[in-house]
Amino acid sequence: MSNYSLMYRLGFTPWERYGRLSDASIAAQLDRVSHAESRGRALDLGCGRGMFTPQLARRGWDATGIDIVPKAIEHARRRNAPGIRYLVGDVTRLREQELGTFDLFLDIGCFQGLDPQQRTDMSDGVTHLANPGATLLMLAFGPSRYKAFVEGVSRADIDQAFRQWQIVRAEAAPTRGLGWPMNRTNPRWYELRLASAA
């Protein structure tokens, strides 16, 4: 797992660059899961400095962002987006926090940065907080020979961790504009649906 606190202190946040370059793709994915009849509470997992949490709120979700790095959450709060709640917290210990339940979970590059046990713990927490029929929208890099530079996960890794969820859609994410090695990591969008009660 990367030391995200150190990376923020050093100002090295390549995931934010990816987010800016992929803004249109991310917006299209959020539009796809934001049907008027299905909006409710949404949790942005590993929200960082709040790049995407406001996009959830603009689409009518009651949005909360959570991240383990206090400086990132401070920055997100300073953006002063109305109606958004930002919390310092560990995505691998969601059961311990009084967050309520959610209808949508957004993960842009969070799950892929965890080790296998942490992935299981995150999945357990997400499942515990999920309302029936909840959706998890995940953007993750795939496994590659550049693992030392860019963390990634396979579809099998996601299936292994999210045993109570079903992958209902998986498709390639754009790599245009990304430099090496990110443009060699086969990023993919995954949409998961809770298949059984928590």
Secondary structure, 3 states (H helix, E strand, C coil): CCCHHHHHHHCCCHHHHHHHHCHHHHHHHHHHHCCHHHCCEEEEECCCCCCCHHHHHHCCCEEEEEECCHHHHHHHHHCCCCCCEEEECCHHHHHHCCCCCEEEEEEECCHHHCCHHHHHHHHHHHHHHEEEEEEEEEEECCCCCCCCCCCCCCHHHHHHHCCCEEEEEEEECCCCCCCCCHHHCCCEEEEEEECCCC
